[in-house]
Amino acid sequence: MISIKKYTLALALFLCFQWGWGQQLGQYTNFIFNYQMVNPAATGYTTCTEIKTNYRQQWSGIDGAPKTTNVFVHGRLRAMRNAFQGLGANIESDVNGAFGSTSLMLNYAYHTRVSKGYNLAGGIAVGLTQVRIDYTKVNFADPYNETVINGVVSDYIFPNINAGVWLYRGDRFYGLSIKSLTNSPIDGLSTGRYNRHFSIVYGKYIKISKDLAFKPSFMFRWVKGTRPAIDAQALITYKKRFSLGFAARNGHGVSGIFKFDVYKQLAVSYAYDLTLNRLKYGSYHTHEISLALKTCAVLGKEKELCAAYE
């Protein structure tokens, strides 16, 4: 019984830490490049199959700092008149010291054309999330009396649902999404829950000249019990192939973002975060790299629906 209470206490402390920092779920500096992982309504946006992968090393230099890895695959089902459907799958792994989580989600989205050149999409993602704690990485105050749990890994698995809507046209988009929609309790913890994560996003494509464009975008995020977070991006794009710019997040710091289409079918994005809050005194920073492979570009069938998102 004592051991069970200690398991519960350790995971509860982890969840409190995560809630306090607003990071029960992974976050992204280049949130536009990884938007399908935030909002399932963007699933199937491309005209054919796309594979995306993302790796984020947060606060490099801190032992046990968060590391997030994603692999996302999505594509478009057979199109109907003025509408089409998207189907995808996302695997996300997040490690934070002794604690970690893994999610497997299946995405579905329905896109339909509405007035004034806009498309409206609604999406849902369903799957399972596993939360775990590795007690071999926990430093107890009295390790001699904690040998009973030494080497134990505890797992908690629960269902998860994400949902969202996305309105877009050639030069702009708007999105609303909710992650952990079910506010699922974690089996084994009487008060442990994955809180709902709300986000609102906006982006626009502003043509400057034949080759240059300006792409600002914003995301507002909120989790119950935490301070709202606001992310902003400003990118200059050259020939829709090379993008360079910066980003900022309230209370955290600023970032530099680089994106390059190596070929029509392969895009690479890198973001470097410079921490400006209290962690800055340790010179801690964050690296994020993303890759995207579009099979339709190989076949020459790609069609752009929203330049602000591309």
N, C-alpha and C positions, 0 to 999 in steps of 0.2 A: 504493500500500500504506500509506503514512504517513497519507493522508487517511482511509482506512478505519479505521485504528486510532484516529484521533481521533474519528471518528463513534462508534465503539464505546465509547471512554472517556467521551465526553460523555453518552451514554444510560445507561451503567452508573452514572455519578455521579448521574444523575437518579433511577434506580431505588433506589440506596442511600439517597438523601435521602428518597424516598417511603417506603421500608421503615422508616427510622429514625423517621419521624414517624407511621407507621401509616396512611398516606393514599395508598396506591396507588389506591384507589377512593374515590369521593365519599362524604361523610358528611352526615348530616342532624341538625339540632337537634330538629325536630319529627318524630322517626322514626316515630311512630304514624301521622301524616297521610300519610307517604310509605312505608308499610310494604311495599306491593307491589314497590317498587323494591329493598327489602332481601331479602324472602322471596317467591319466586314462588308459594308455596302459598296466598297470599292473593289470587291472581288469580281473578277471577270471583265474589268475595265478594258484591258488590252484585247486586241482582236484575235489573239491566240494564246497558247500556253506561255507562261512566264515563271521563271524560277528566281527567287530572291533569297539571299542569305545575309545575315547581319551579325557582327560581333562587336560588343561594347565592353571595354575595360574602364571602369569608373574609378576615379581617385587613385590613379596609379601611384604606388609608393606606400599605400596603406595596406598592411597585412590583412587579408580577408575581405578586401573591398569588393563591391558587387561586380560580377561578370555576367553578361547576358548574351546568349547565342540564339539566333532564330534561323529557321529554314521554312520558307513559304512557297507553295506551288499553287498557281491558280490559272484558270482558263475560261473561255467562253463556250457555253453550250450553243446548240443550233439557234440561230437568230430567227425571230418572228417579225412580223410587220411592226415597225416602230418600237420594237422591244427585243431584249435578249436577256439571257440568264448567265450567271457566273457561278463557278464551283471551285473550291480550293481547300487546302489543308495547311495548317500551321503548327510547327513544333517549336516551343520556346523553353529554354533552360536558363534558369537564373540561380547563381551561386553567390552567397553572401556570408563568408566565414563558415561557421558550423552549420548554417542554415541554407536551404535551397528549395527550389520548386521546379517542376516540369509540367508543361501543359501540352495537350494534344487537342487541337480544335479543328472541326470541319466547318467550312464557310459556305454559305449560299447567299446569292444576291439576285435581285430582279431589277433590271434597268428598263425604263420606258421613257419615251419622248413626251415632253409636255410643251406648253406654249412658249413662244419667243425663243426658240432654239435651245431650250433647256432640256436636259435629261434628268430624271429623278430616279434614284436607286434606293432600295431598302434591303438591308442584309441582316443575317443572323449567323452566329457561330455557336456550335454546341460541342461539348467535349468533356474531358476530365482534367483535373489539376491535382498534382501530388505535391504535398509539402513535407519536407523531411528535415531532421536534425541529426547531425553526427556528433555524438557525445565525446568522441576521441579528440575533437577540436575545441572542446569547452574546458576552460581553466576553472576548476572548482576551488573554493577557499580551503577545503579540507579534502584533498584528493585521496587520502588513506581510507576515509570512510565512504568514498564514492566508488569503490572498486566494483560494486555490484552493477553499475551502469557503464563501466569503462568498455568502450568498443561497441556500444549499442547504437544502432541507427533506427530511429522511429519514423514511420511513414503515416501520413494522413491523406487519404484520397477522397475527393468530393466532386460532384458534377459542376459544370460551369457553363454559363451562357453569356454571350456578348451580342449586342444589337446596335444598329445604327441606320441613319439615313444620309444620303449624299445628293446634293443638287449641283449640277455642273453644266457649263456650256463651253464654247471655244476659248474664252478668255478669263474665266473665273470659276470658282467652286465654293460651296459651303457644305459643312458636314457637322453632324451631331452623333455622338456615339456613347454607349454605356457599356463598360466592361464589368464582369462579375455581377450581371444583372440580378441573379437570384439571391445575392447577399448570403451566400452559402455558409452554414455553420460548419466548423471543422470537427469531424467525429473524434471524440475523445477530449474535447475542450468545451466546457459548459458555456464559456463566454467568447470563444474564438470564432471570428468570422472574417471572410474576405469582403471588405467593403466595396460598394459600387464606386466605379471610377467614371466620372463624367468628363467629356471633352467636346469643345466646339472649335471648329477650324475654318479658316477663310484664306483663300489665295487668289492672286490675280496675275495676269500676263499683260504687261504694258510694252508695246513695241516702240523702240526708240529710233531705230533705223532698219535698213534692210537686213543687217546682220546682228544687230544688238537688241536685247530686250531686258526689261527689268521685271523681276518676279518677287514681290513681297508676299509673305504669308504669316499667319498668326494662329496660335492655338491656345485656348484657355482650358485649363484642367482643374478639376476639383474633386476631392475625396473628403467624406464626412470627417470632421474633427481636425482637419489640416487647413493651412493657409492656401488659398487658390494660387495656382502657378500659371504664369503667362510666358509663352515662348514666342519669339519673333524671328523671322528670317528675312534677309534681303540679298537676293542673288542677281548678278549680271550674267546673262547668257549670250554666248557668241555662236551664231549659226545653229542654235538649238542643239549644240553638241558639247560645248564647254561652258561650265558654270563656276563662278567664283563669288564668294560673298561671306557674310558673317551672320551670326545669330546671337541671341541673348535670352536669358531666363532670369526672372526676378528672384533676388535673394541668393543666386548661385554664381553667375559669372557670364562670360562672353565666349563665343566660339568662332572658329574659322571653318568654312565649308568649301570643299572642292568636289566637283563632279565632272566626269569625262566619259563620253561615249567612245570607247576604244574602237568598236565597230558598231554597225547598226544594231547588232544583236547583243552586244555586251556593254554594260555601263558600270562604272566604278565610282563610288562616293566615299570621301573621307572627311571626318570632322574631328577637330581638336578643341577640347573645352579647357579654358583657363579659369580656374576657380578663384572667385573674388570674395567669398565669404570667409568665415573663421578658419576654414581649412587651408586658406592660401598661405598661411605662415609655414606650412610644411611643404610648400611648392607642389601641391598635388594637382594632377591634371587628368583628363579623360581622353581616351582614343576611341573612335568609332569608325568602322569600315564596313561598307555594304557593296554587294555585287548583285547585278540583275542580268539574267539571260533571257532574251526573247526569241523563241524559236520561229515566230512568224517573220521576223526581220530577215532571217536566213532565206525564207521563201519569197520575200518581197511583197508580202501582203499586209504589212502594217498600215494602220490608219489612225491618225491622231484625232481624238475627240475633244481634248481640253489641253491647250498649250500651257495653261497655268499650272497644270498638274504634272505634265511630262518632265 
